[in-house]
Amino acid sequence: MTAFLSVSRAIDAMNTLLGKAVSWLLLAAVLISAINAVTRKLFNLSSNAWLEAQWYLFSAAFLLAAAWTLLSSEHVKVDLVYGQLSRRKQLWIEVFGTIFFLLPFCLITIYLSWPIVLSKFQSGEVSNNTGGLVLWPVWAMIPLGFGFLALQGLSELIKRIAILRGAMPDAVALADAEAKTL
């Protein structure tokens, strides 16, 4: 289990670094949007390339930070039943959901999107908009983002199994116990 937990820590570190780095893409998208709006209003100048760059940056931030969001437990969860269960049952639900839903969904998305990325790369396809950008980089964010998400899912799976086996403490259970003492 120690080797698996080392792999999990490495994945967590990589996705933390990636998530923090990618968050700067949102600032770039906002700045490009503001500059584009100002130049359009003041100088009656606009560029489809700049509009598409905003879209590319937002797409990259959204797709590449999904793994960091999972690591931070910030994904939306509907826990009408889940919240009423014991922590052990919650962990088993997370293991089941990761194995049978998250990982297959990520792998299928990678499998289905990769040929599209290759096709767009090989053809050099460009946006239909005048002055638009080449399409393959934004399409490449799909398999890349889902690849990082699958790796983070694997890391979360390792951690849940380690908690169930008593090989590591459960941070959620510890936080709940601490909250009860306050």
N, C-alpha and C positions, 0 to 999 in steps of 0.2 A: 504494500500500500504506500510505502514511503516514496518509491519511484513514481507512482501515479500522482501523488500529491506534489512532487517536484515538477512534473509536467504541468499540473494544474496551476501551480504558482507561476510558471513561465508563461503560460497562456494568459493568465490574469494580468501579469506585468505588461505583456505585449499589447493586450487590448486596452489597458489603462493608458499606456503611452499613445497608442493610436487614437483613442477617443479624445484625449486632451489635445492632441495635435490637430485632429480633424475639426474640433470645435472652432478653431480659428477660421475655417472655411466659411462659417456663418457670418463672421465679421466682414470677410472679403465680399461675400454676397450682398450684405447690407451696404457696404461702401460703394460697390459697383452700381447697385440700385439707386443710391442717392446721387451719385455722379451722373448717371444716365438720366435721371429725372431732371436734374438741374440743367444739364446741357440741352435737353429736349425743350425745356420751358424757356430758358434764356437765349439759346442760340438756334433753336428749331433744328437741332441735330439729334439724330438717333441712330442706333446701330443694332441690328438683329443679333450680331455676334455678342454684344454686351448683354443683351437680354437673355440669350441662350447661355452665356457664361454664368449668369445668376442661377439659372435652372440647373446647370451642371454642378455648381458648387453646393447648392442646397441638396441635390440628389446624392452627391458624394458624402456630405455630412450626415445625412439621414441614414444611408446604407452602411457606411463605414463605422458609424457610432452605435449601431444597433447592438453589437457585441458588448460594448462598454455599458450600455443601458441594461443589458441582461446581468452583467457582472454587478452592477450597482443596485439590482433588484428594483429598477424603476419602470419595468414594463407594466402595462395595465393588467390587473388580475381581477377576475370576477370571483370573489370568494364567499358567496352566500353559504355554501356548505363547507368549503375548505376551512374557513375561520373557526368553525364549530368543532373541528376534529382535533384529536391529539396531535402533538408535534410529530410523533413517529408516523402517523398516518399521512400527515402533510408531506413528510419527506418521501414516503412511498409514492404518493401522487405525483410529486415532482420528478422522481425517477421514471415512473411510467410515462408521464407526459413528455419528458425529454427523449426517451427511447422510441416511443411510438408516434410522436407528433413533431416535436421540434427538429430532431436530427433528420428524419425522412423528408420533412418539408424543405429543409435547407439543401439536402442532397438532390432532391428532385428539381428544385429551382436552379441549382448550379448546372445540373445535367441538361435541362431544357434551355437555359439561357446561353450557355457556352457556344453552341453552334451559331447562334445569332451574332454574338460578339465576333467570332472568327469570320463570319460572312461579311459583316460591316467593315472589319479591318481589311480583309482581302480586297473588297471592292472599293475601299476608300470613300464610302458613301458619305455624303454631306447633307446637311439639313436642307429641306425644300425652301426655306426662307432665304431671301436674297442676303448674301453676306453671312449666311449661317455657318456654323462650325461643323467639323467632322464628327460623325456620330459614335464611332466605336469607343472612345474613352468613357462616355457616360454609360453606354451599355456594359462596359467592362466592370463598372461599379456593382452591377447586380451579382454576378458570380463571386466577385471579390468580397463584397459585403456579407453575402450568405455564407461564404467560406469562413470568414472571421466569426460569424454568429454560430456556425456549427462547431468551431473549435471552442468557443466559450460555452456552448451547450455541453460539450464533452468535459470541460473543466468543472462545470456545475454538477454534472453527473458524478464525477470522481469525488467531489466534496460531499455530495449527499450520501453516497455509499460509505465514505469514510466516517461520516457522522453516525450513520446507522450501525456501523461496525465498532463504534467507539474509538476510532483511530484519530479523531480530532473533535474539538469542542464545537457545539452548535451555537454560533453567534446569536441566532434569533432567540433560542431558548434562554441564553444568558441575558440578553437584553430584556426579554419578558420578565425574567426573575428579578432583575435589577429594577425594572419599572414598578413591580409589585411592592418592593421595599420602600419606594419613595412615597 
